[in-house]
């Protein structure tokens, strides 16, 4: 007799999802090359103003990521939903999120047309991603003080900044380890963060797990967006290690509680 679990696994078309996942990652790499060698070079000729060129590059990345997310959804790799998505479309936001999956940043940028973000410095040497992160003016994560200053200026220009306070993907079953950079950015720019709680059930594309190790059943990504008005008070709070530590503690407690729920 076929068990309910086997029937569920069959309904989710495991092998088709695995093939689609392989196709999606191949498409991602190809898309990076197309952006770098086909779409981005004309921007340097058309737009002399650096900030305007960055906005156009970010819009291209936003559109490409939205298409990529749609491809993975249509091919049945996962399902997803956003709660209060309209919050992400407001300009000048510091968007903070937990980081359970490899494609979290792809999801978020696909919803924010002019998103700046902090990325690994190694991506500036990656042949697939170098063109995108350079032309879009993304911020490398190799100098903590420069990260805070660049992100603060970006926020003051009305751009949104996407940041994962952990600095890397979460390790399942371990407590969050938040860095204080997000708190310093909020204090320096006097911007209350927008908080995005990301849940993926069952987990997919986790840290130290290869892309081809997909769950038997189709994952669902849930994005809950909330403001930090009731959580943080930034007005008349001076930038200091003590203030940054308190804000970081509150952010960690918030995400710990939300993810546990």
N, C-alpha and C positions, 0 to 999 in steps of 0.2 A: 504494500500500500504506500502511495506517495505521500510523504509528510507535507504539512503546510509550509514548512521552511523551504523545502525543495521547490514547491510550487511557486513560492514567492521569489526565489532566486531565478527561476525560469522566466517569470513574468517580467523581471527586471532586465532580462537579456544581457547577462554578464559579458559574454564574449563579444557581442556587438558594442557594448559600452567600452570594453577594453580596446577594440579596434578604433572606435571613434576617438578615444583619448589619445591614442598614438597619432591619429590624423590631426587632432587639434594641436598637439605640441609641435608637429611638423609645420602646420599652418602658422603657428606663432613665430617660429624661426624664420619662415619665408616672409611673413609680414614685416618682421624687423628689417630684413634686407631690402624689401620694397620701399619701406619708409626711408631708410638711410640713403639708398642709391637712386630712387626714382622720385619720391614725393618731397623730400626735404631739400635737396640741392636748389630747386627753383625758388624756394622761400628766401634764400640769401640774395637772389637777384631781384625778386619782386619787392621785398620789404627791407628797406635799409635800416629802419628803426628796430633796435634789438628787442625791445619789449613787445612791440607789435609782432615781430617774427616769432618770439617765444609763444605768444598767445595763439598764433596760427598753428604752430607746431603742436601745442597742447591740444588744440581742437582736433587735429588729425589723429593724435594718439587716443584721445577720448572716443572718437568715432571708430577707430580700429579696435579698441578694447571692447566697445559696445557690440561690434560685430562678432568678435571672438567669443564673448560671453553668450551671445545669442546662438552662435554655432554649437557651442557645447550644450546649451539647453535644448535646442531643436533636435540634436542627434541623440538625446536621451541620457547624456552623461550624468546630469544632475537636474534637480529643480531648485528654484530659489524664489525668495520673496523679500521685499523691503517694506518696513513699517515707518511711516512718516518720511518717505523718500524726498519730499519737497524741501525738507530742511537742508539737504545737501546742495541744492541749487542756489542758495544764498551766497553772495560774494564775501570775501574776506573772513573765511572761517578757518579755525584751527581744528581739523578733524582728527580725533584720536580714536583708535580702535584696538581691540585685542587682535591677536594674529595667529589663528589656528591653522591656516591653510596657505599654500604657495600662491594661490590666485586672489588673495584678499585685496591686494592693491589694484589688481586688474578690475575687480568688481567696483571698487570705490571710484577709480578714475573714470570708469565707464559711466558714472553718474554725475561727475563734476567736470564741466566743460573746460575750466581754466584752473586746473589743479597743479600746484607745485608739490613736490614731495622730496623726502630725504631718501636717497638710494645708496646701495653699497658702492664704495669707490671702485670696486672691481668691475662694475658694469660700464664704467668709462673706458675700459680696455676690452670689453666683450664685443666681438665683431657684429653680433646681431643687435645689441642694444646701445652701442656707443653713439650712433647717430641720433637716436631718439633722446637719450638723456642729455646729450650735449646741446642739441638744437632747442630742446624744450627748456633749458636752463635749470634742470633739476639740481639739487644740492647734494654733493658727495658727503659721505658720513665719516670722513677721515680727520676732521678738526672740530672738536666739540664746540668751541667758542665761535668759530666761523659758521657752524650750523645754526646756532641760536641767533646770531646776528643776521644771517642771510634770510632765515625763516621769518624773523620779526619784520625785516624790511619788506618782504613779500606780502605779509599780512597787512602792513600799513598801506601798501599799494592797492589793496582790495582783492588780492589773489587768495585763494584757499590753499592751505598747506595740509597735506595728509601725512600723518605720522603714527607709527606704532611705538608706544612708550617702552615696550620690551626691547626694541631694537632688533629682534629676530623672532622667528616663529616660536610659539609656545610649545613646551614639551608636555604632552598629556600626562595628567596625574601629578604634576609638580606645581607649586605655587608660582604666581606671577613674580617676575623680577623686573620692576619698572625702573627705568633710568629717569633722571631729573630734567633732561633736556626739554621735555614737553612743558613742565612747570615753568622753567625759565622763559620759554617762548611766550607763554600766556602772560606772564608778569611783565616782560619787556614790551610786548605789543599791546598789553591791556585788552586782551581778547579772551572772552570766556569760551572754552572749547565746546565743540559739538562732539558728542560721545556716540560711538557706533559699537554696539555689541554684536559680535559675529558668532553664530553657532552653526556647526555643520554636523548633521546626524544622518547616517554614521560618518565618522571622521574620514576625510579624504585629503591627500596631498599634504600630510603632516610632516613635521621636521624629522629628518633621518629616515623617511619612508620614500622609496622610489616611486616615480609617477605611475608605473605599471602595476603597483600594488593597490588595486582599487577594491572597495568593499563589495560584498556579494549583492547587497541591495542598493538601489539608487539613492545617493545622498541628497539631502535637502539643505541648502544654505538659507539661513534666516538672518536678516540684518535689521536690527532695531536701533533707530536713531533718536537721540534725546539731547536736550540742552543741559548745560551744567549750572543754570541759574540758581537752583536750590542746593547745589553741591559745593560750589566755590564762590568765594567773595574776593574779588580782585581790586575793587576800587580803593584807592589810597593805601594799597599794600605795596611796600617797597620791595624791590627785587633783592633777595638775600638768600643765603643757604637755608636758613630756618624756614622762610616762607616756601621755598621750593620743596623742602622736605615735607612740610605739612600738606601741600597740594598733591605731591606724589603719593603720599599715604592715602589721601582721600580717593584719588583716582584708582589706586590699587584695590582699595576696599570696594569701590563701586563695581569695577569689572569682575572682581571675585564673586560678589554677591549675584550679579546679573548672570554670569556664566554658570554659576551653581544652580540658579533657578531654571 
